[in-house]
Amino acid sequence: MRIVYFGTPDFAVESLDAIMQSRHEVAAVVTVPDRQAGRGQKVVFSPVKQYALDHNLHLHQPERLRDPQFLEQLASYRADMFVVVAFRMLPEAVWNMPEHGTFNLHASLLPRYRGAAPINHAIINGDSVTGVTTFLLNHQIDEGQILLQAETPIRPDDNAGTVHDRLAAMGRDLVVETLDGIADGTLTPHPQEGTPTAAPKIFKDDCFIRFDQPAQKVVDFIRGLSPYPAALLTLVNPQGEEVLFKIFDAVAVPDPSGVQKTLVCDEKKVLKIGVTDGFIQILSLQMSGKRKNSIEDFLRGNRLTGWKLK
């Protein structure tokens, strides 16, 4: 199979590398335009672009996917199939171009968690299993016919980062298996079955912790946003100043004496916040403008006497 590959982040590099090591051919790579980031506004390449440059692959970074010149370039590769992993929505003029169409690798067991943040939402919702799906693109986002799926448990000590890495490794195998099946004529697409759920993009305002919930629900929320974009809470110091914290790791502490939204700190190694059925005990955090710390290291250098939840 002759492939044009569409992708952007680290998650997509795994599958691109797998195709490069398979019997299939990567004719070209498409990724996002370069962007500027940081205080110095340094130009940043996407991980997929860096991989393409390192392996001397034909590379395209179109501003507009419907640009006639870009479409002409795509057509010139005469690809058998396009493969999409963590890119963006493609117009029909692109996904319908190859003889065998276009398939996408999605980080959930479709039809569960259609949308931009499937890993985060699966953990936030306390799911015990997730996986990866390859499916054919059509006019609706994440609703095309399924090609293959593979699943993995979500362990109690998992967070979005560990599940991301595991699914990226699983996805590289599934992408090649999908290409092999299509090339050999042994793979039959089938409609998605079951009740769809949504996994919309997560914005900063969605990341603030709510303490009017059971402890495990709060812990799952923190796990589902760790390490990125990270769960947030605001504390108020004795001077009345609001300070933002990122919370990366916490455990549930059942305790009938817990009082909702009460901050308990022994100034040595324990920081707890009351919820509806006890406490959550924070294990690692980052104060705005500071480095990430374990709670022990943080409390060695910071006193929270007189601080309270906003």
C-alpha positions in Angstrom: 0.0 0.0 0.0 1.2 3.5 -0.9 0.3 5.8 1.9 0.0 9.6 2.6 0.2 10.1 6.4 -1.6 12.9 8.3 -0.6 13.6 11.9 0.8 16.1 14.4 1.7 15.1 18.0 3.9 12.4 19.6 1.0 10.0 19.6 1.1 10.1 15.8 4.8 9.5 15.5 4.4 6.0 16.8 2.1 4.9 14.0 4.2 6.7 11.3 7.3 4.9 12.5 5.4 1.6 12.4 4.4 2.1 8.8 7.9 3.0 7.9 9.1 -0.3 9.3 6.3 -2.3 7.6 5.9 -3.5 4.0 4.0 -0.4 3.1 5.3 2.8 1.6 5.0 6.3 3.0 4.8 8.6 -0.1 4.4 11.8 1.9 3.5 13.3 5.3 1.1 16.1 6.1 1.2 18.0 9.3 0.3 21.4 10.8 2.1 24.6 9.9 4.9 25.6 12.2 4.0 27.7 15.2 5.7 30.1 17.6 5.8 29.3 21.3 7.4 30.4 24.6 8.6 33.8 25.7 11.0 34.1 22.8 8.3 33.1 20.3 10.7 30.4 19.0 9.4 28.5 15.9 8.3 25.0 17.0 8.0 22.0 14.7 5.3 19.3 15.3 6.8 15.9 16.4 5.5 14.4 13.1 7.3 17.1 11.1 10.5 16.4 12.9 10.2 12.7 12.2 9.6 13.4 8.5 12.6 15.6 8.3 14.8 13.0 10.1 13.7 10.4 7.6 13.8 12.5 4.4 10.1 12.1 3.7 8.1 14.4 1.4 6.4 16.9 3.8 3.4 19.3 3.4 2.1 21.9 5.9 -0.9 23.4 4.2 -2.7 26.3 5.8 -5.9 25.3 4.0 -6.7 21.7 3.3 -9.0 22.7 0.4 -6.2 24.7 -1.3 -6.2 23.6 -5.0 -2.5 23.5 -5.2 -2.3 21.2 -2.1 -5.0 18.9 -3.5 -3.1 18.7 -6.8 0.1 17.7 -4.8 -1.9 15.1 -2.9 -3.3 13.6 -6.1 0.2 13.4 -7.6 1.3 10.8 -5.1 -1.4 8.3 -6.4 -1.8 6.9 -2.9 -3.8 3.7 -2.3 -4.9 5.1 1.1 -4.5 8.0 3.5 -3.9 7.3 7.2 -4.8 9.9 9.8 -3.6 9.9 13.4 -4.3 12.9 15.7 -4.6 15.5 13.0 -7.7 17.6 12.2 -11.0 17.2 10.4 -10.4 16.5 6.7 -12.7 17.8 3.9 -14.3 15.2 1.6 -12.0 16.4 -1.2 -9.1 14.9 0.8 -10.5 11.8 2.5 -12.3 10.6 -0.6 -9.3 11.0 -2.9 -7.5 7.6 -2.6 -8.8 4.4 -4.1 -9.3 2.7 -0.7 -10.4 5.9 1.1 -8.9 7.2 4.4 -8.8 5.6 7.9 -8.3 7.2 11.2 -6.8 5.8 14.5 -8.9 7.0 17.4 -7.9 6.6 21.1 -11.1 4.9 22.3 -13.4 2.0 21.7 -15.8 3.7 19.3 -18.6 4.6 19.5 -17.6 5.5 23.0 -15.8 8.8 23.4 -16.2 10.4 20.0 -14.3 13.7 20.0 -11.1 15.4 20.7 -10.3 14.2 24.3 -11.2 10.5 24.5 -8.4 9.4 26.9 -9.2 12.2 29.4 -12.9 11.6 29.5 -12.6 7.8 29.8 -10.5 8.2 33.0 -12.5 11.1 34.4 -15.7 8.9 34.0 -14.0 6.1 36.0 -14.0 3.6 33.1 -12.1 0.3 33.7 -11.3 -0.3 30.0 -10.4 1.7 26.9 -8.6 1.0 23.6 -7.9 2.1 20.1 -10.0 1.9 16.9 -9.3 2.2 13.2 -12.2 3.4 11.2 -13.0 4.8 7.8 -13.6 8.5 7.5 -17.0 9.8 6.3 -18.9 13.1 6.6 -19.5 12.7 10.4 -16.8 13.1 13.0 -15.7 9.7 14.4 -18.8 7.9 13.0 -17.3 5.9 10.1 -17.3 2.1 9.8 -14.9 0.3 12.1 -12.0 -1.7 10.7 -10.2 -3.0 13.8 -10.2 -2.5 17.6 -7.9 -3.4 20.5 -8.6 -2.9 24.2 -6.6 -2.4 27.4 -7.6 -2.0 31.1 -7.4 1.3 32.8 -5.6 0.6 36.1 -6.3 2.4 39.3 -2.8 3.9 39.2 -3.1 5.1 35.6 -3.5 8.7 34.5 -4.0 10.3 31.1 -0.2 10.2 30.5 0.3 6.5 31.1 -2.8 5.6 29.1 -1.8 7.9 26.3 1.6 6.1 26.0 0.0 2.6 26.1 -2.5 3.5 23.5 0.1 5.0 21.2 2.1 1.7 21.4 -1.1 -0.3 20.7 -2.1 2.1 17.9 1.1 1.5 16.0 0.4 -2.2 15.8 -3.2 -1.7 14.9 -2.5 0.8 12.1 -0.1 -1.7 10.4 -2.5 -4.6 11.0 -5.3 -2.5 9.4 -3.1 -1.7 6.3 -2.2 -5.4 6.0 -5.8 -6.4 6.1 -6.9 -3.9 3.5 -4.0 -4.8 1.2 -4.7 -8.5 1.5 -8.5 -8.1 1.1 -9.1 -9.8 4.5 -10.6 -6.9 6.4 -14.3 -6.0 6.2 -15.5 -2.7 7.6 -18.6 -2.9 9.9 -20.9 -0.2 11.4 -20.3 1.1 14.9 -22.5 -0.6 17.5 -23.6 0.5 20.9 -24.5 3.8 22.6 -22.3 6.7 21.5 -20.7 9.0 24.1 -18.9 12.3 23.6 -15.4 13.4 24.5 -15.3 17.1 23.7 -12.2 19.2 23.8 -11.2 20.3 27.3 -10.6 24.0 28.0 -9.1 25.7 31.1 -12.4 26.4 32.6 -13.3 22.7 32.5 -10.2 21.8 34.6 -11.2 23.3 38.0 -11.9 20.7 40.6 -15.3 20.4 42.2 -15.3 19.3 45.8 -19.1 18.7 46.0 -18.5 15.1 44.9 -17.3 11.8 46.3 -13.5 11.4 46.8 -13.0 8.8 44.1 -14.9 11.0 41.6 -12.5 13.8 42.3 -9.4 11.6 42.1 -10.6 10.2 38.8 -11.0 13.8 37.5 -7.4 14.6 38.6 -6.0 11.4 37.0 -7.9 12.1 33.8 -6.2 15.5 33.4 -2.7 14.5 34.6 -0.1 15.4 33.5 -1.8 17.6 30.9 -3.7 19.9 30.9 -3.8 19.3 34.7 -6.6 19.7 37.3 -6.8 23.1 38.9 -7.7 24.6 42.2 -7.5 28.1 43.6 -6.3 28.8 47.2 -6.6 32.1 49.0 -3.6 33.1 51.2 -4.0 35.0 54.5 -3.5 38.3 52.6 -6.5 37.6 50.5 -4.5 36.8 47.3 -5.7 34.1 45.0 -3.1 31.5 44.0 -3.6 28.9 41.3 -2.4 25.3 41.7 -2.1 22.4 39.3 -2.9 19.1 40.9 -1.3 16.0 39.4 -1.8 13.2 41.8 -4.1 12.5 44.7 -5.7 9.6 46.6 -9.2 9.1 48.2 -9.3 9.1 52.0 -12.7 7.8 53.3 -13.4 9.7 56.5 -16.9 10.5 57.9 -15.4 13.4 59.8 -14.5 15.2 56.6 -16.1 18.6 56.0 -16.6 19.6 52.4 -14.1 22.1 51.0 -12.1 22.2 54.3 -8.3 22.5 53.9 -6.3 20.3 56.3 -2.6 20.6 56.3 0.0 19.4 58.9 2.7 21.5 57.4 5.0 18.5 57.0 3.7 16.0 54.5 -0.1 15.9 54.3 -2.5 18.2 52.5 -6.1 17.1 52.4 -9.3 18.7 51.1 -12.8 17.7 52.3 -15.3 16.3 49.9 -18.7 14.7 50.3 -17.5 11.4 51.8 -14.1 12.2 53.3 -11.0 13.8 51.8 -8.7 13.8 48.8 -5.1 13.7 49.8 -2.9 15.6 47.4 0.4 13.9 46.5 1.9 16.2 43.9 1.2 19.7 42.7 2.5 22.9 41.1 2.0 26.4 42.4 1.6 29.0 39.7 5.0 30.3 38.7 6.9 27.4 40.4 8.1 23.9 39.6 6.1 20.7 40.1 6.7 19.1 43.5 5.8 16.2 45.6 3.6 17.4 48.5 6.5 16.6 51.0 8.9 18.8 49.1 6.3 21.6 48.6 5.4 21.7 52.3 9.1 21.8 53.3 9.3 25.2 51.6 5.8 26.6 51.8 3.5 27.1 54.8 -0.2 27.0 54.2 -1.3 28.1 57.6 -4.4 30.3 57.2 -4.9 29.4 53.5 -8.3 28.4 52.4 -10.2 27.2 49.3 -11.6 29.9 47.1 
